[in-house]
Amino acid sequence: MSSIILLFLCLFIGIGIQKIKSFPKNTALVLNQYILFVALPAMALHYLPKISLSWDLLLPASVAWIAFGLSFLIFSTLGKIYGWSKKLIGCLILTAGLGNTSFVGIPIIQALYGDEGLNTLIIVDLPGTFVVLSTVGVLVATMYSNQKNNDQSIIKKMLTFPPLLAFLVGLGMVLLKIDFPEALSTTFKQLSATISPIALISVGYQLKFKTYGKHFRYLFLGLFFQLILLPAIILCFFYFVLGKTDLATKVCIIEAAMAPMITGAILASNYGMKPELSNMMVGYGIPISFITIAGWYFLVEGLLV
């Protein structure tokens, strides 16, 4: 119960400080950079070395790749059929295909499934969402925008992305079957504990309910894919096809139902791909997702027993 209270309290704190002028305009950027450069890598370095490699890990890691692949397939096809601009197609692929599996996902999964659920989340998030963002996400942004990047600049962006670097270090430690000394590992855990409150304050601070009327039908399409269609596909694949009913499966389905990734929306905006729609996907998607995630949670708990 305390995790649920923390979740909404921090979200409302973030919304509240939008009105306080003493907070600089780049407050959200600073908070996000702290999470990306410090807290999220610390989480990876704490949890990853303790994971035992198995084929079962491929399923959580596949969630983000399935999501992005389906987003690319569906929105590129619809774009060709209806003659959408490249920027609109790219915006929908990025914002609908990348879920907020960390900033929003971590506090929600922790509230619903405790620390045990984070063992699966870290696999969904790092080799999944953040690797997708750092690789094919950057490629799609380049393909569907007017900006040009050479192969070296793209590779440099990938290899200097802190969560990806931490993931590679953690993966190496898993392969070598070693872990950090207990004192250092505990320090990483304490740093990672700051993700939930800071991420939710950042999310609340960035919530903007803009009303660009011409974008609402695309907003509906993007959110329908991300909040309804995608988790339904993951549920059918994991439960009806593979027969999975364990905790990891539940976490994967809830993670698939997360709202658009803030960093993905920022990437789309930075590449000039419909920044108004990108902001709307996040601004409307996060509050709506709290309702849809609750629905998916009760469905999953009732079905996967």
C-alpha positions in Angstrom: 0.0 0.0 0.0 2.9 2.4 0.8 4.2 1.9 -2.7 0.9 2.9 -4.3 0.8 6.0 -2.0 4.4 6.9 -3.0 3.5 6.4 -6.7 0.6 8.9 -6.7 2.2 11.3 -4.1 5.4 11.7 -6.2 3.3 12.1 -9.4 1.2 14.9 -7.8 4.4 16.5 -6.4 5.7 16.7 -10.0 2.5 18.2 -11.2 2.5 20.7 -8.3 6.0 22.0 -8.9 5.2 22.9 -12.4 3.6 26.0 -10.8 6.6 26.9 -8.7 8.7 29.4 -10.6 11.8 28.8 -8.5 12.2 25.4 -10.2 14.2 25.9 -13.5 12.6 24.9 -16.8 15.1 22.1 -17.3 14.1 20.4 -14.0 12.8 17.4 -15.8 15.9 17.1 -17.9 18.1 17.1 -14.9 16.0 14.5 -13.1 16.0 12.3 -16.3 19.7 12.7 -16.7 20.3 11.6 -13.1 18.2 8.5 -13.7 19.9 7.6 -17.0 23.4 8.3 -15.9 23.3 7.2 -12.2 20.2 5.4 -10.9 19.3 3.1 -13.8 22.9 1.9 -14.3 23.2 1.3 -10.5 20.0 -0.8 -10.7 21.5 -2.8 -13.6 24.8 -3.3 -11.7 22.9 -4.5 -8.6 20.4 -6.9 -10.1 22.1 -8.3 -13.3 25.1 -10.1 -11.6 22.6 -12.0 -9.4 20.6 -13.4 -12.4 21.1 -16.9 -13.5 21.3 -17.2 -17.3 18.6 -19.4 -18.8 16.5 -19.6 -22.0 13.5 -18.2 -19.9 15.2 -14.8 -19.9 14.7 -14.5 -23.7 11.0 -14.1 -23.2 11.1 -10.9 -21.0 13.9 -9.5 -23.2 11.7 -10.1 -26.3 8.8 -8.0 -25.1 10.3 -4.7 -26.2 11.5 -6.1 -29.5 8.1 -7.5 -30.3 6.5 -4.2 -29.4 8.8 -2.1 -31.6 8.6 -4.6 -34.5 4.8 -4.6 -34.4 4.7 -0.8 -34.1 7.0 -0.5 -37.2 5.0 -3.0 -39.2 1.6 -1.5 -38.4 2.3 2.2 -38.6 4.6 2.0 -41.7 1.8 0.0 -43.4 -0.9 2.4 -42.4 1.3 5.3 -43.4 1.7 3.8 -46.9 -2.0 3.1 -47.3 -3.2 6.5 -46.1 -0.3 8.6 -47.4 1.0 9.8 -44.1 4.2 11.9 -44.0 7.4 10.2 -43.0 7.6 12.3 -39.8 4.2 11.2 -38.7 5.0 7.6 -39.3 8.3 7.9 -37.5 6.6 9.6 -34.5 4.0 6.9 -34.1 6.6 4.1 -34.5 8.8 5.6 -31.8 6.2 6.8 -29.3 3.9 3.8 -29.6 6.6 1.2 -30.0 8.7 2.2 -26.9 7.0 1.7 -23.5 7.8 3.5 -20.3 9.2 0.3 -18.7 11.5 2.1 -16.3 10.3 5.6 -15.2 6.7 4.5 -14.8 7.2 0.7 -15.0 9.6 0.4 -12.0 7.3 2.0 -9.4 4.2 0.2 -10.7 5.9 -3.2 -10.8 7.4 -2.6 -7.4 4.0 -1.6 -6.0 2.2 -4.6 -7.6 4.8 -7.4 -7.3 7.5 -6.1 -4.9 11.3 -6.5 -5.4 10.8 -10.0 -6.9 9.1 -8.4 -9.9 12.1 -6.2 -10.5 14.2 -9.2 -11.4 12.1 -9.7 -14.5 11.6 -5.9 -15.1 15.4 -5.4 -15.4 15.4 -7.9 -18.3 12.4 -6.3 -20.0 14.0 -2.9 -19.6 17.7 -3.0 -20.3 18.3 -5.7 -23.0 14.8 -4.9 -24.2 13.5 -1.3 -24.1 16.8 0.6 -23.7 18.7 -1.5 -26.3 15.8 -1.1 -28.7 15.9 2.7 -28.1 19.7 2.8 -28.5 19.8 0.8 -31.7 16.7 0.5 -33.9 15.1 3.5 -32.3 18.0 5.7 -33.4 17.9 4.1 -36.8 14.1 4.8 -37.3 14.6 8.4 -36.1 17.3 8.8 -38.7 15.2 7.1 -41.5 12.0 9.1 -40.9 13.5 12.5 -40.3 15.4 15.0 -42.4 18.5 14.7 -40.2 21.5 12.7 -41.5 23.8 10.6 -39.2 26.7 8.6 -40.4 27.3 5.1 -39.2 30.0 6.2 -36.8 27.8 8.8 -35.0 25.0 6.2 -34.6 27.4 3.6 -33.1 28.9 6.3 -30.8 25.4 7.2 -29.5 24.8 3.5 -28.8 28.0 2.8 -27.1 28.0 5.9 -24.9 24.4 5.3 -23.6 25.0 4.7 -19.8 22.2 2.1 -19.2 23.5 0.1 -22.2 27.1 0.3 -20.8 25.9 -0.9 -17.4 23.9 -3.7 -19.0 27.1 -4.9 -20.9 29.1 -4.8 -17.6 26.4 -6.7 -15.8 26.0 -9.2 -18.6 29.8 -9.8 -18.5 29.6 -10.4 -14.8 26.8 -12.9 -15.3 28.8 -14.8 -17.8 31.8 -14.8 -15.5 29.6 -15.7 -12.5 30.9 -12.9 -10.3 29.3 -10.2 -8.3 30.4 -7.0 -6.7 31.4 -7.0 -3.0 28.3 -6.8 -0.7 29.0 -3.3 0.4 29.2 -2.0 -3.2 26.2 -4.0 -4.3 24.2 -2.6 -1.4 25.2 0.9 -2.4 24.0 0.2 -6.0 20.7 -1.0 -4.6 20.3 2.2 -2.5 21.0 4.3 -5.5 18.5 2.4 -7.6 15.9 2.9 -4.9 15.8 6.6 -5.9 14.5 5.7 -9.4 10.8 5.4 -8.4 10.3 8.8 -6.6 12.5 10.8 -8.9 11.1 9.3 -12.1 7.5 9.9 -11.0 8.3 13.5 -10.0 9.9 13.9 -13.4 6.9 12.4 -15.1 4.5 14.6 -13.2 6.5 17.7 -14.0 6.4 16.9 -17.7 2.6 16.1 -18.0 1.1 18.6 -20.4 -2.4 18.2 -21.7 -2.1 20.0 -25.0 -5.0 20.1 -27.4 -3.9 20.0 -31.0 -7.2 18.9 -32.6 -5.7 17.6 -35.8 -3.5 15.1 -33.9 -6.3 13.4 -31.8 -7.0 10.6 -34.3 -3.3 9.7 -34.4 -3.1 10.0 -30.6 -6.0 7.5 -30.4 -4.3 5.1 -32.8 -1.0 5.2 -31.0 -2.5 4.8 -27.5 -4.9 2.0 -28.6 -1.9 0.1 -30.0 0.2 0.6 -26.9 -2.3 0.3 -24.1 -4.7 -2.2 -25.5 -3.5 -4.1 -28.5 0.1 -4.8 -27.5 -0.6 -6.2 -24.0 -3.4 -8.3 -25.5 -0.9 -9.8 -28.1 1.7 -10.5 -25.4 -0.9 -12.1 -23.2 -2.1 -14.3 -26.0 1.5 -15.3 -27.0 2.7 -16.0 -23.4 -0.4 -17.6 -22.0 -2.3 -19.2 -24.9 0.6 -20.2 -27.1 3.4 -20.8 -24.6 1.3 -21.7 -21.6 3.2 -19.4 -19.2 1.5 -18.4 -16.0 4.4 -17.5 -13.7 5.3 -14.1 -12.1 7.6 -13.3 -14.9 4.8 -13.6 -17.4 2.6 -11.3 -15.3 5.3 -8.7 -15.2 5.9 -8.9 -19.0 2.2 -8.3 -19.7 2.0 -5.3 -17.4 5.2 -4.0 -18.8 3.8 -4.3 -22.3 0.8 -2.2 -21.2 3.0 0.8 -20.1 2.4 4.3 -21.5 4.8 5.8 -24.1 8.4 6.2 -23.1 9.4 9.7 -22.3 12.9 9.3 -23.8 11.3 7.9 -27.0 9.1 10.9 -27.3 12.1 13.2 -26.7 14.0 11.3 -29.4 11.1 11.8 -31.8 10.9 15.5 -30.9 14.6 16.1 -31.2 14.5 14.6 -34.8 11.6 17.0 -35.7 9.0 14.2 -35.9 5.7 15.8 -34.9 6.8 17.1 -31.5 3.2 18.2 -30.6 2.0 14.6 -31.1 5.0 13.2 -29.2 4.1 15.4 -26.2 0.5 14.4 -26.4 1.3 10.7 -26.5 3.2 11.1 -23.2 0.9 13.7 -21.6 -2.3 11.8 -22.2 -0.8 8.3 -22.3 0.6 8.2 -18.8 -2.6 9.2 -16.9 -4.8 7.0 -19.1 -2.3 4.1 -18.6 -3.0 4.0 -14.9 -6.6 3.1 -15.7 -5.8 0.5 -18.4 -2.9 -1.0 -16.4 -5.3 -1.6 -13.5 -7.6 -3.4 -15.9 -4.8 -5.6 -17.2 -3.6 -6.3 -13.6 -7.0 -7.7 -12.5 -7.3 -9.6 -15.8 -3.9 -11.1 -15.4 -4.4 -12.0 -11.7 -7.7 -13.6 -12.5 -6.5 -15.5 -15.6 -2.9 -16.5 -14.7 -3.3 -18.6 -11.6 
